[in-house]
Amino acid sequence: MAHNAVFVAIEAEGQHWTVKADTLTASSGRRVTDAVNDAIRSAILRLVDAREVDFGAYTGPVYFMMHGVRDEERARELAAALHAALHEDLEPLSRAVPPASSLR
């Protein structure tokens, strides 16, 4: 918060991991655009559909959270992609969470 940055983190939960991001920690002028929020929401829902993250994920527009990620490496990949997306770079998210037909 002191640096007006978007908060993105992973944490261990037993054998699984959680990825979370909070944009309230950023400056008051920082807003997630509709296009970015739609892309993140869609990616998270594809991960839920593919059972890669647990049902009940938070899909924004201010707070994002995905429980049940299988391992730390994947959690870090998703966190990095989420961080990039929140800074309007959607390419890492597209690579980390391809179209639904590619996930199954």
C-alpha positions as CSV (number, residue, x, y, z in Angstrom):
1,M,0.0,0.0,0.0
2,A,2.9,2.4,0.8
3,H,4.0,2.1,-2.8
4,N,0.5,2.2,-4.3
5,A,1.1,-1.2,-6.0
6,V,-1.3,-4.0,-6.8
7,F,-0.9,-6.8,-4.3
8,V,-0.3,-10.2,-5.8
9,A,0.7,-13.2,-3.8
10,I,0.6,-17.0,-3.6
11,E,0.3,-19.0,-0.4
12,A,0.4,-22.7,0.5
13,E,-2.8,-24.3,1.7
14,G,-2.0,-27.9,2.7
15,Q,-1.0,-29.7,-0.5
16,H,-2.4,-26.9,-2.8
17,W,-1.8,-23.3,-3.4
18,T,-3.8,-20.1,-3.6
19,V,-3.2,-17.2,-5.9
20,K,-4.6,-13.8,-4.9
21,A,-4.5,-10.2,-6.1
22,D,-6.0,-7.1,-4.6
23,T,-6.2,-3.8,-6.5
24,L,-7.4,-1.8,-3.5
25,T,-3.7,-1.5,-2.4
26,A,-3.0,0.5,-5.6
27,S,-3.5,4.2,-5.9
28,S,-7.1,5.4,-5.9
29,G,-6.8,6.4,-9.6
30,R,-5.9,2.8,-10.6
31,R,-8.8,0.9,-12.0
32,V,-9.1,-2.4,-13.8
33,T,-10.5,-1.8,-17.2
34,D,-13.5,-3.7,-18.3
35,A,-11.5,-5.5,-21.0
36,V,-8.8,-6.6,-18.6
37,N,-11.4,-7.7,-16.0
38,D,-13.3,-9.7,-18.7
39,A,-10.0,-11.4,-19.8
40,I,-9.1,-12.3,-16.2
41,R,-12.6,-13.5,-15.3
42,S,-12.7,-15.6,-18.5
43,A,-9.3,-17.2,-17.7
44,I,-10.3,-18.0,-14.1
45,L,-13.6,-19.5,-15.2
46,R,-11.7,-21.7,-17.8
47,L,-9.4,-22.9,-15.0
48,V,-12.5,-23.7,-12.8
49,D,-14.1,-25.6,-15.7
50,A,-10.9,-27.5,-16.2
51,R,-10.8,-28.2,-12.5
52,E,-7.4,-26.6,-12.2
53,V,-8.7,-24.3,-9.5
54,D,-11.5,-24.7,-7.1
55,F,-15.1,-23.6,-7.7
56,G,-15.9,-20.3,-5.9
57,A,-12.9,-18.3,-7.2
58,Y,-13.1,-14.6,-6.9
59,T,-13.2,-13.0,-10.4
60,G,-12.8,-9.3,-9.8
61,P,-13.0,-6.5,-10.6
62,V,-11.2,-5.5,-7.4
63,Y,-10.2,-8.8,-5.8
64,F,-9.1,-12.0,-7.5
65,M,-8.5,-15.3,-5.8
66,M,-7.9,-18.9,-7.0
67,H,-7.8,-21.8,-4.5
68,G,-6.7,-25.3,-5.2
69,V,-3.8,-24.7,-7.5
70,R,-1.9,-28.0,-7.8
71,D,1.7,-26.9,-7.2
72,E,3.9,-23.9,-6.4
73,E,5.3,-23.6,-9.9
74,R,1.8,-23.3,-11.4
75,A,0.7,-20.9,-8.7
76,R,3.7,-18.7,-9.5
77,E,2.9,-18.8,-13.2
78,L,-0.7,-17.8,-12.6
79,A,0.3,-15.1,-10.2
80,A,2.8,-13.6,-12.7
81,A,0.2,-13.8,-15.5
82,L,-2.4,-12.1,-13.2
83,H,0.1,-9.4,-12.3
84,A,0.9,-8.7,-15.9
85,A,-2.8,-8.6,-16.8
86,L,-3.5,-6.1,-14.1
87,H,-0.9,-3.9,-15.7
88,E,-2.7,-4.4,-19.0
89,D,-0.3,-7.0,-20.5
90,L,-2.6,-9.9,-21.4
91,E,-0.1,-12.0,-23.3
92,P,1.2,-13.9,-20.2
93,L,-2.4,-14.7,-19.2
94,S,-3.1,-16.0,-22.7
95,R,-0.1,-18.3,-22.5
96,A,-0.8,-19.5,-18.9
97,V,-4.5,-20.1,-19.6
98,P,-5.1,-21.0,-23.2
99,P,-8.6,-21.3,-24.8
100,A,-10.9,-23.8,-23.2
101,S,-10.3,-26.5,-25.8
102,S,-6.6,-26.5,-25.0
103,L,-7.0,-27.0,-21.3
104,R,-8.8,-30.4,-21.3
